[in-house]
Structure formats: C-alpha cells, structure tokens
Amino acid sequence: MEEDFARRWGGPVAGVDEVGRGPLAGPVVTAAVILTDAPLPDGLTDSKQLRPDVRERMYEAICRDHIVAVASASAARIDTMNILAANLWAMSRAVRSLAEQPVGVLVDGRDVPAGLLAAGYRGAAIVKGDARVAAIAAASVVAKVMRDRMMELHAIEFPGYGFETNVGYGSAKHLKALTELGPTPIHRRSFRPVRDCIEARAGCKQT
C-alpha cells in the first residue's frame, strides 16, 4: 500500500503509529518509519499480536535497516492538551524528526495531524493500519518497544505499581497501589481513576 501512495504523491511515505493512549500512567509514544529497500522482518504485523522477544528482534532490524524517528508526549502534556491532541502533537514531532522527510504520512486510526497537513504533507488515516500497512506495522513495533522500555525504567523509579508488567494500564495491582500510595508524577491526572484517587485522598486528609 505504501508504494501506491508513494507513486500517487510523488515521494517517500512514512507510516505512523502510537502506543499508550489508554494507560493511566506514562507517556504516549509515537513512531514514524520510512521503509527502505531492505527486507522487512518476517511476520511483521500489529505489535500487539507479537511476543515481546519477537518485537525486540523486529525493533532492532527496523531501526538498523529503515528510517525511524520517535517522539512522546508526557503525562503532563496529556493532562494539558487531552490525549488525542497530545498524541497528534507527538506524531507530528516524530515525522518532522525523520532524517529523510516524506511527502506524506499513513497514520493508523482515524486522524492525521492537522499540523502536518497545514505544513504541506499529504496524509491518509487508515483504520487498523497496523495490520494492513507494513510501514505502520513497523512504526507500531518501534513505538511499543520504546514505551515498554520507558515504563521499565519508571518501574525502578516508582516501585510498587507494577509498571514493569502493566506498563501503566489499570491492572488490579496498579489500581490497588494507586489507592494505597497515591499518584506519581507520571500519572495522568485527567484520567478518571487517577482523578478519583486524588479526590478520595484529599477527602481523607480533610476528615
């Protein structure tokens, strides 16, 4: 599919995807990938369908053989902008950071960053693109591995929440720790479970 858009638009096309819209903690991480003539890893598909060890091997191959850039939006930015706006902001940063600039982007989902379109990039949003378009699948692998690594570091910084396994999603262990320990600086305070926890803890202190 990338080849069709590249011919239509007259230049290289980047696949763009994100990881981390749903978690209660941590950043949303985006990646942009322009495929070269190098072969793609066998079995490349949506990163969620791949085992962690397979993702790691694919990540190394993609970063070695293709043109890759990554950007993220912090929990604080997510709280300020909202998750959709922060995600699109990070996607724009990833694309603009590519060593070779594409003429257009293929984005997983339903939204193309308006800033890229305003800057003259062509764009198409493709639902389930991470399972249909190789460049988007590659971007999903890069973003997933990068975010998982970031959350492993946060697990060391903020022990007790299980970030090394739940990567910030609202697992039972995470929610229990949130209630007992309170939110960390990487928690998204605009997300309801975190907001409810803050309000409940504030109420306990007042009574």
Stockholm file with secondary structure:
# STOCKHOLM 1.0

chainA/1-207         MEEDFARRWGGPVAGVDEVGRGPLAGPVVTAAVILTDAPLPDGLTDSKQLRPDVRERMYEAICRDHIVAVASASAARIDTMNILAANLWAMSRAVRSLAEQPVGVLVDGRDVPAGLLAAGYRGAAIVKGDARVAAIAAASVVAKVMRDRMMELHAIEFPGYGFETNVGYGSAKHLKALTELGPTPIHRRSFRPVRDCIEARAGCKQT
#=GR chainA/1-207 SS CHHHHHHHHTSCEEEEEEECSSCSBSCEEEEEEECCSSCCCTTCCCGGGSCHHHHHHHHHHHHHHSEEEEEEECHHHHHHHCHHHHHHHHHHHHHHTCSSCCSEEEEESSCCCHHHHHTTCEEEEETTHHHHCHHHHHHHHHHHHHHHHHHHHHHHHSTTSCHHHHTTSCCHHHHHHHHHHCCCTTBCTTSHHHHHHHHHHHHHHHC
#=GC SS_cons         CHHHHHHHHTSCEEEEEEECSSCSBSCEEEEEEECCSSCCCTTCCCGGGSCHHHHHHHHHHHHHHSEEEEEEECHHHHHHHCHHHHHHHHHHHHHHTCSSCCSEEEEESSCCCHHHHHTTCEEEEETTHHHHCHHHHHHHHHHHHHHHHHHHHHHHHSTTSCHHHHTTSCCHHHHHHHHHHCCCTTBCTTSHHHHHHHHHHHHHHHC
//
